[in-house]
């Protein structure tokens, strides 16, 4: 680990602000941030003689990784990965949708009905049972950690402390040499005090996801349980595909991926109906308050409404942009 970076809170004086990795001094483009030898990775296949290329991984690699991580978590301080395992064992449950209460999952789907493809209401236990025929608590916890933190079939110490962000904020580059090492380098110059970011869907190893709108902001929320900061990528319904970014002034900028496919007045009506449905359902939950939903945890409520607010902003900006097309006579019919 390069000593010019440190793990700390975003706002050091605020014990509730999120943790991340920050540069303590200037780091030049191309310099090595992290290098993890192969023997220090927790892998789906721990037998060195049977190591496989990424394209040759078996269909059950996820279950194999669950088994590998479960064994190390059960060993605890006796594991050869003890510091990393101690950190993982200390992670709280309830951070991803699969760990949400059934009531919270139903609330999310009711709020986003017909706007976002239905979120998976399967619990973490049900998902692991279906995939791997396992249900013991250690395996379930391992499965959740893998969903949150793995890089495909690898669990990589320290690497999972880099937070996710795309666009100009993404400043890391991955160099994986299977059987040898996992390296993280500076994608461009990182100034002192800047946070160091990875990407869960647009990294240089994420080619299949990078231009896929189905792997955008709702997908990140579905898999990892948080609403990503700008820039965001939205696939709404079957008709609307766009990116949202925020300028330094605070202005939100929308870029359509499929502007030529829009049928302006028709789509304007669709967006208006989506905004109305979202507002009605959201207002009802806010009016009732969390006290009326005792099975929903405060953390679940807050997480869902952070996504709700982001979706509201996305829909409002899509509506305004489409209205501009109509006003400018740029519609397609």
Buried (B, 14 or more C-beta within 10 A) or exposed (E): BBEBBEEBBEEEEEEEEEEBBBBEEEBEEEEEBBBBEBEBBBBBBBEEEEBBEEEEBEEEBBBBBBBBBBBBBBEEEEBEBEEBBEBBBEEEEBBBBBBBBEBBBBBBBEBBEEBBBEBBBBBBBBBBBEEBEBEEEBBBBBBBBBBBBBBBBBBBBBBBBBBBBBBEBBBBBBEBEBEEBBBBBBBEBBEEEBBBBBBBBBBBBBEEBBEBBEBBBBBBBBBBBBBBBBBBBBBBBEBBBBBBBBEEEEEBEBEBBEBEEBEBEEBBEBBBEBBEBBEEBBEEBEEEEBEEBEEBBEBBBEBBBEBBEBBBBBBBBBBEBBBEBEEEEEBEE
